[in-house]
Amino acid sequence: MKRLIAVIMTLLMALGTTFPAFAAIVTNADPWAEASMELAYNQGLISDEDLMDATREITRLEFCKIVVLLYEKSKGEKLVPKEESPFTDCDDPAVIVAYEAGIISGTEPTKFEPNNSLTREQLAIMLNRILKAWGITLPPATEKYAFSDISMLFQQSVDVINRIHKAGILVGDSDGKFYPMRALQFQEAVIGLLKAVRYSEEYTQLPVDETQAVPEQKEPEKAEETTKVEEPKEDSKTPSEEAKEFRSIYETVYIKDKPISLGETTQQLKATWGEPDRIDDTVYGLKRYVYLGSYETYFFVTIESNKIVEIFVPNKFFSYLGTNGEGNSSNIKQLSFISLVEHSGIIETDNTYARIPLDYEGTIRGVVLQNRAFAYGNSLKSGLTAAERDSLKKELLDLIQVKRKEQGLPLLTENDKLASTAFSHSRDMVENNYFSYTGKDASNPFTRILAGGVNFTNASEIIVKQRGDAINVYQQWIRTAAQYRSVLDSSVDSVGIGVAQKEKDLYVTIDFCGGIKE
């Protein structure tokens, strides 16, 4: 749809040079965005509703409509799609003509996801494409990374963001970071588009009449040619190719704005996060790198063929696709569905499977991001080795400490006698094929703890029968009110954990005590 290229410049020049006097307009836009929102409104690019709700998140569809409207206002005609929609989830004419113009593609093959929020990375890519459609190629940037938090993106995205930043069209936050996966507010997207309009003025002029020549753009200096990065031709871009551009967003979790991604090698992991505090054995026969982070920024990753196939963050300091640890199920962005079986919000793509674990009140309690092949094809072992059992116990203790620290509670001390008592009960349940707080000998948690040589002021016990590993046990804890309250009991100070396995089911017993008297 190359007819868009030259014609749209007419309106760009008009927008860039014409600032009519407007009557006072009511908007909830922030002070720094009011002028741009008013300009867009008076040019007919946005509606009254947009003006009154300028701080809401803008969707991919809404942005497409503004871009297409920009063209239609300049040309005075309605754009009509030439072909059918290439997307199975959207047939809006604005999306089709924007696709035909080479401005947008999909987030996945044959998918556009029109109602998903537009991210900062996506806006940068779209603005770069719009400028190219207008005949403008942004010069390459000299910095390797204009922002510290874009290094994990695909190189093409890094290059575009660097160029857009150098041009002054998009800038970072006051902390110097770009936050590429952050959802954009309506006002931010409008400002970005108008800045692209104004940037075009500096490099492009249109003739006033038929006899006026169009000035030629300067060729880059010879030295600049040697550093120029060749970009793929936009005309050949397909939805599946744009999916690759955005894939790293779906594969990346941020922990206090520091990224970690599926597919990273152990060397890349260590370069960003340093050496792990532990390397655990798992029930999958794979290694797991554990980063304690003083139990505040705790996470672990599972490694297969020297690459990360699973990321688990049980604390509230994560961010994934705009979802963070502060909120509930209604705050999950790009949600595919709620799984009642896993008690989690699920976000699926062709390459990834993400779970947002929810507690018994529906509060977000972390994120589990897995390579899709691992999520659907991982093979649990039957029969734990001593090393695997020890690793499970350590990870379960870690998760208890993480949740207690999150709530400002004292951390617990491991007690060998409690651990022995807990393991005996787990083993008894396996050997005698039952699952109960009451033992086959009619014992209860209190009598078992006393019989194990521990005198206490108060005590409680958690038992879990769960297929999987520490993550699955954790999800069972948080979804069960009584168990989660035991984990967060402020009156206990000691803990013992016992793990046994029958076929692929874990039998976990955890004994808590307070006021132990030797």
DOMARTI-882787 format. One record per residue (C-alpha): z negated, y, x negated; residue in three letters. Coordinates in steps of 0.25 Angstrom, whole numbers, plus 5000, padded with zeros to 4 digits. Layout:
DOMARTI-882787
     pz     py     px   res
      Z      Y      X   Ala
...
end
This chain:
DOMARTI-882787
     pz     py     px   res
   5000   5000   5000   Met
   5004   5010   4989   Lys
   5008   5021   4999   Arg
   4993   5024   4999   Leu
   4994   5028   4984   Ile
   5001   5042   4985   Ala
   4998   5046   4999   Val
   4983   5045   4998   Ile
   4983   5055   4987   Met
   4986   5066   4997   Thr
   4973   5065   5004   Leu
   4965   5063   4991   Leu
   4970   5077   4986   Met
   4966   5082   5000   Ala
   4953   5076   5000   Leu
   4950   5081   4985   Gly
   4954   5095   4987   Thr
   4951   5098   5002   Thr
   4937   5101   5006   Phe
   4938   5108   5020   Pro
   4926   5115   5025   Ala
   4918   5105   5035   Phe
   4908   5107   5045   Ala
   4894   5102   5042   Ala
   4894   5086   5043   Ile
   4882   5077   5046   Val
   4881   5066   5036   Thr
   4870   5057   5031   Asn
   4878   5057   5017   Ala
   4869   5060   5005   Asp
   4870   5074   5000   Pro
   4879   5070   4988   Trp
   4889   5063   4998   Ala
   4890   5073   5010   Glu
   4902   5081   5005   Ala
   4910   5069   5002   Ser
   4906   5063   5016   Met
   4910   5076   5023   Glu
   4923   5077   5015   Leu
   4927   5062   5019   Ala
   4923   5065   5033   Tyr
   4931   5077   5035   Asn
   4943   5071   5029   Gln
   4941   5060   5040   Gly
   4938   5049   5030   Leu
   4925   5045   5036   Ile
   4919   5046   5050   Ser
   4907   5053   5056   Asp
   4899   5039   5055   Glu
   4902   5038   5041   Asp
   4897   5052   5038   Leu
   4884   5050   5046   Met
   4882   5037   5038   Asp
   4886   5040   5024   Ala
   4875   5032   5017   Thr
   4879   5019   5023   Arg
   4886   5008   5015   Glu
   4901   5009   5016   Ile
   4909   4996   5019   Thr
   4922   4992   5012   Arg
   4929   4994   5025   Leu
   4924   5008   5027   Glu
   4929   5012   5013   Phe
   4942   5006   5015   Cys
   4944   5014   5028   Lys
   4940   5027   5021   Ile
   4951   5025   5010   Val
   4961   5021   5020   Val
   4958   5033   5029   Leu
   4959   5042   5016   Leu
   4974   5038   5015   Tyr
   4977   5039   5030   Glu
   4971   5053   5031   Lys
   4980   5057   5020   Ser
   4993   5050   5025   Lys
   4991   5053   5040   Gly
   4994   5039   5044   Glu
   4987   5026   5047   Lys
   4988   5015   5036   Leu
   4992   5002   5042   Val
   4990   4989   5034   Pro
   5003   4982   5030   Lys
   4997   4968   5029   Glu
   4986   4960   5035   Glu
   4972   4961   5030   Ser
   4970   4953   5017   Pro
   4955   4951   5021   Phe
   4950   4941   5031   Thr
   4938   4950   5034   Asp
   4944   4963   5037   Cys
   4957   4968   5043   Asp
   4954   4983   5044   Asp
   4967   4991   5042   Pro
   4960   5000   5032   Ala
   4956   4988   5023   Val
   4970   4982   5024   Ile
   4977   4995   5020   Val
   4966   4998   5009   Ala
   4969   4984   5003   Tyr
   4984   4986   5004   Glu
   4982   4999   4996   Ala
   4975   4991   4985   Gly
   4962   4999   4988   Ile
   4953   4987   4992   Ile
   4953   4972   4991   Ser
   4943   4962   4995   Gly
   4929   4958   4991   Thr
   4933   4943   4992   Glu
   4946   4936   4994   Pro
   4951   4940   5008   Thr
   4938   4947   5011   Lys
   4936   4962   5011   Phe
   4922   4963   5017   Glu
   4924   4976   5025   Pro
   4910   4978   5029   Asn
   4904   4976   5015   Asn
   4898   4988   5009   Ser
   4907   4994   4998   Leu
   4901   4993   4984   Thr
   4902   5003   4973   Arg
   4910   4993   4965   Glu
   4920   4991   4976   Gln
   4921   5006   4978   Leu
   4924   5009   4964   Ala
   4935   4998   4965   Ile
   4941   5004   4978   Met
   4941   5018   4972   Leu
   4948   5014   4960   Asn
   4959   5007   4968   Arg
   4960   5019   4977   Ile
   4962   5028   4965   Leu
   4973   5018   4960   Lys
   4980   5019   4974   Ala
   4980   5034   4972   Trp
   4987   5032   4958   Gly
   4974   5034   4950   Ile
   4969   5025   4939   Thr
   4956   5028   4934   Leu
   4955   5029   4919   Pro
   4946   5018   4912   Pro
   4932   5021   4909   Ala
   4927   5020   4895   Thr
   4913   5014   4898   Glu
   4912   4999   4899   Lys
   4902   5000   4911   Tyr
   4901   5014   4918   Ala
   4888   5008   4924   Phe
   4878   4998   4919   Ser
   4879   4989   4932   Asp
   4894   4987   4932   Ile
   4895   4977   4920   Ser
   4894   4965   4929   Met
   4906   4969   4938   Leu
   4920   4964   4935   Phe
   4927   4972   4925   Gln
   4937   4978   4934   Gln
   4926   4983   4943   Ser
   4919   4989   4930   Val
   4931   4996   4926   Asp
   4934   5002   4939   Val
   4919   5007   4940   Ile
   4920   5013   4926   Asn
   4933   5020   4930   Arg
   4928   5025   4943   Ile
   4915   5030   4936   His
   4923   5037   4925   Lys
   4931   5044   4936   Ala
   4918   5049   4942   Gly
   4921   5043   4956   Ile
   4910   5033   4956   Leu
   4897   5035   4949   Val
   4884   5027   4947   Gly
   4870   5029   4952   Asp
   4860   5038   4945   Ser
   4855   5026   4937   Asp
   4869   5025   4931   Gly
   4873   5012   4938   Lys
   4885   5009   4947   Phe
   4879   4999   4957   Tyr
   4893   4992   4959   Pro
   4888   4983   4971   Met
   4880   4994   4978   Arg
   4885   4997   4992   Ala
   4891   5011   4994   Leu
   4887   5021   5004   Gln
   4898   5027   5013   Phe
   4896   5040   5006   Gln
   4897   5034   4992   Glu
   4910   5028   4995   Ala
   4916   5041   5001   Val
   4912   5049   4989   Ile
   4918   5038   4980   Gly
   4931   5039   4987   Leu
   4931   5055   4987   Leu
   4928   5055   4972   Lys
   4940   5046   4970   Ala
   4948   5056   4978   Val
   4944   5067   4969   Arg
   4946   5059   4957   Tyr
   4960   5057   4961   Ser
   4963   5072   4961   Glu
   4960   5073   4946   Glu
   4971   5064   4943   Tyr
   4981   5065   4954   Thr
   4989   5077   4960   Gln
   4998   5077   4972   Leu
   5011   5086   4972   Pro
   5009   5098   4982   Val
   5024   5097   4986   Asp
   5036   5089   4983   Glu
   5040   5096   4971   Thr
   5026   5096   4964   Gln
   5026   5085   4953   Ala
   5014   5075   4953   Val
   5007   5076   4939   Pro
   5007   5064   4931   Glu
   4994   5058   4927   Gln
   4991   5058   4912   Lys
   4993   5045   4905   Glu
   4980   5040   4898   Pro
   4979   5042   4883   Glu
   4983   5031   4874   Lys
   4969   5028   4870   Ala
   4965   5027   4884   Glu
   4976   5017   4887   Glu
   4970   5007   4877   Thr
   4957   5007   4885   Thr
   4963   5007   4899   Lys
   4958   4995   4907   Val
   4970   4989   4915   Glu
   4966   4987   4929   Glu
   4972   4976   4939   Pro
   4982   4982   4948   Lys
   4976   4985   4962   Glu
   4989   4981   4969   Asp
   4987   4966   4965   Ser
   4972   4966   4969   Lys
   4969   4955   4980   Thr
   4956   4953   4988   Pro
   4952   4942   4978   Ser
   4954   4951   4966   Glu
   4944   4961   4972   Glu
   4934   4950   4975   Ala
   4934   4948   4960   Lys
   4931   4962   4958   Glu
   4919   4962   4967   Phe
   4915   4948   4964   Arg
   4904   4953   4953   Ser
   4897   4961   4964   Ile
   4895   4948   4972   Tyr
   4891   4941   4960   Glu
   4881   4951   4955   Thr
   4866   4953   4958   Val
   4859   4965   4953   Tyr
   4844   4965   4949   Ile
   4839   4979   4948   Lys
   4854   4983   4946   Asp
   4856   4974   4934   Lys
   4867   4964   4938   Pro
   4868   4949   4936   Ile
   4881   4941   4941   Ser
   4885   4927   4944   Leu
   4895   4922   4934   Gly
   4888   4929   4922   Glu
   4886   4921   4910   Thr
   4872   4919   4904   Thr
   4876   4928   4892   Gln
   4880   4939   4902   Gln
   4867   4937   4910   Leu
   4859   4938   4897   Lys
   4866   4950   4893   Ala
   4862   4957   4905   Thr
   4848   4951   4908   Trp
   4844   4946   4894   Gly
   4838   4932   4892   Glu
   4833   4925   4904   Pro
   4818   4922   4905   Asp
   4820   4907   4908   Arg
   4832   4898   4909   Ile
   4828   4888   4920   Asp
   4834   4874   4924   Asp
   4838   4873   4939   Thr
   4840   4863   4950   Val
   4855   4865   4948   Tyr
   4855   4860   4934   Gly
   4859   4875   4929   Leu
   4851   4885   4921   Lys
   4844   4897   4927   Arg
   4842   4910   4919   Tyr
   4829   4917   4924   Val
   4825   4931   4922   Tyr
   4811   4934   4926   Leu
   4812   4950   4926   Gly
   4797   4950   4927   Ser
   4799   4944   4941   Tyr
   4804   4957   4946   Glu
   4819   4956   4943   Thr
   4818   4940   4942   Tyr
   4831   4933   4943   Phe
   4838   4920   4939   Phe
   4852   4915   4937   Val
   4858   4901   4937   Thr
   4868   4898   4927   Ile
   4880   4888   4927   Glu
   4890   4887   4916   Ser
   4884   4899   4909   Asn
   4886   4908   4922   Lys
   4877   4913   4932   Ile
   4879   4906   4946   Val
   4866   4910   4953   Glu
   4858   4923   4953   Ile
   4844   4923   4960   Phe
   4836   4936   4961   Val
   4823   4935   4970   Pro
   4818   4949   4968   Asn
   4821   4962   4976   Lys
   4828   4969   4964   Phe
   4842   4963   4966   Phe
   4855   4968   4972   Ser
   4867   4960   4977   Tyr
   4878   4966   4984   Leu
   4870   4978   4989   Gly
   4858   4969   4994   Thr
   4845   4970   4987   Asn
   4831   4964   4988   Gly
   4826   4976   4997   Glu
   4829   4972   5011   Gly
   4832   4960   5021   Asn
   4843   4952   5026   Ser
   4849   4964   5033   Ser
   4851   4971   5020   Asn
   4860   4960   5013   Ile
   4873   4966   5010   Lys
   4886   4958   5012   Gln
   4879   4947   5019   Leu
   4887   4935   5022   Ser
   4876   4928   5031   Phe
   4861   4925   5032   Ile
   4858   4910   5028   Ser
   4846   4905   5036   Leu
   4846   4893   5027   Val
   4844   4901   5014   Glu
   4837   4912   5021   His
   4846   4922   5014   Ser
   4857   4932   5015   Gly
   4870   4926   5010   Ile
   4881   4933   5003   Ile
   4893   4925   5000   Glu
   4906   4927   4993   Thr
   4917   4918   4987   Asp
   4910   4917   4974   Asn
   4895   4920   4977   Thr
   4884   4916   4986   Tyr
   4872   4925   4987   Ala
   4859   4923   4995   Arg
   4849   4934   4998   Ile
   4836   4927   5001   Pro
   4828   4932   5012   Leu
   4813   4930   5015   Asp
   4807   4926   5028   Tyr
   4807   4941   5033   Glu
   4822   4942   5029   Gly
   4819   4950   5016   Thr
   4829   4949   5004   Ile
   4822   4941   4993   Arg
   4833   4941   4982   Gly
   4847   4936   4980   Val
   4853   4923   4975   Val
   4868   4924   4970   Leu
   4876   4912   4967   Gln
   4889   4908   4963   Asn
   4895   4902   4975   Arg
   4899   4889   4968   Ala
   4885   4888   4963   Phe
   4879   4891   4977   Ala
   4887   4881   4984   Tyr
   4889   4871   4973   Gly
   4876   4870   4965   Asn
   4870   4857   4964   Ser
   4855   4854   4965   Leu
   4849   4844   4956   Lys
   4841   4832   4961   Ser
   4829   4830   4952   Gly
   4822   4842   4944   Leu
   4820   4841   4929   Thr
   4807   4846   4924   Ala
   4815   4859   4919   Ala
   4821   4862   4932   Glu
   4807   4860   4939   Arg
   4801   4869   4929   Asp
   4812   4880   4931   Ser
   4810   4879   4946   Leu
   4795   4881   4946   Lys
   4797   4893   4936   Lys
   4808   4899   4946   Glu
   4799   4898   4958   Leu
   4787   4904   4951   Leu
   4797   4915   4947   Asp
   4801   4918   4961   Leu
   4786   4918   4966   Ile
   4783   4928   4955   Gln
   4795   4937   4959   Val
   4791   4938   4973   Lys
   4777   4941   4970   Arg
   4781   4952   4960   Lys
   4790   4958   4970   Glu
   4778   4959   4979   Gln
   4769   4965   4969   Gly
   4761   4952   4968   Leu
   4754   4946   4956   Pro
   4762   4935   4949   Leu
   4757   4921   4950   Leu
   4752   4912   4939   Thr
   4757   4898   4938   Glu
   4746   4887   4939   Asn
   4749   4873   4933   Asp
   4739   4866   4943   Lys
   4746   4873   4955   Leu
   4759   4869   4949   Ala
   4755   4855   4948   Ser
   4749   4854   4962   Thr
   4762   4861   4967   Ala
   4771   4851   4960   Phe
   4763   4839   4965   Ser
   4765   4843   4979   His
   4780   4845   4977   Ser
   4781   4832   4971   Arg
   4773   4825   4982   Asp
   4783   4831   4992   Met
   4795   4825   4985   Val
   4789   4812   4982   Glu
   4783   4810   4997   Asn
   4795   4817   5004   Asn
   4788   4827   5012   Tyr
   4787   4843   5012   Phe
   4773   4848   5016   Ser
   4761   4856   5011   Tyr
   4753   4844   5015   Thr
   4754   4833   5004   Gly
   4756   4818   5007   Lys
   4741   4817   5003   Asp
   4738   4828   5014   Ala
   4735   4838   5003   Ser
   4738   4853   5006   Asn
   4741   4864   4996   Pro
   4726   4868   4994   Phe
   4721   4854   4992   Thr
   4733   4851   4982   Arg
   4730   4864   4974   Ile
   4715   4861   4974   Leu
   4718   4846   4970   Ala
   4726   4852   4958   Gly
   4714   4859   4952   Gly
   4717   4873   4957   Val
   4705   4880   4964   Asn
   4710   4893   4972   Phe
   4706   4904   4981   Thr
   4719   4903   4989   Asn
   4732   4895   4989   Ala
   4745   4892   4995   Ser
   4757   4883   4994   Glu
   4772   4884   4996   Ile
   4781   4871   4997   Ile
   4796   4872   4997   Val
   4807   4861   4999   Lys
   4820   4867   4995   Gln
   4833   4863   4990   Arg
   4838   4871   4978   Gly
   4830   4879   4968   Asp
   4820   4890   4966   Ala
   4829   4900   4974   Ile
   4829   4891   4986   Asn
   4814   4889   4985   Val
   4812   4904   4984   Tyr
   4821   4906   4997   Gln
   4812   4896   5004   Gln
   4799   4904   5000   Trp
   4804   4918   5004   Ile
   4809   4913   5018   Arg
   4796   4907   5021   Thr
   4785   4917   5024   Ala
   4773   4908   5021   Ala
   4779   4904   5007   Gln
   4783   4918   5003   Tyr
   4769   4923   5007   Arg
   4764   4912   4998   Ser
   4773   4917   4986   Val
   4768   4931   4989   Leu
   4753   4928   4991   Asp
   4745   4939   4984   Ser
   4732   4930   4983   Ser
   4738   4919   4974   Val
   4740   4920   4959   Asp
   4744   4906   4955   Ser
   4755   4897   4958   Val
   4760   4883   4955   Gly
   4774   4877   4958   Ile
   4779   4863   4960   Gly
   4793   4858   4961   Val
   4798   4844   4965   Ala
   4812   4840   4969   Gln
   4817   4829   4979   Lys
   4832   4827   4978   Glu
   4837   4842   4978   Lys
   4825   4847   4986   Asp
   4814   4855   4979   Leu
   4800   4854   4983   Tyr
   4792   4866   4979   Val
   4777   4868   4980   Thr
   4770   4881   4976   Ile
   4755   4883   4976   Asp
   4749   4897   4975   Phe
   4735   4900   4972   Cys
   4725   4911   4971   Gly
   4712   4912   4965   Gly
   4713   4900   4956   Ile
   4699   4895   4951   Lys
   4700   4886   4938   Glu
end
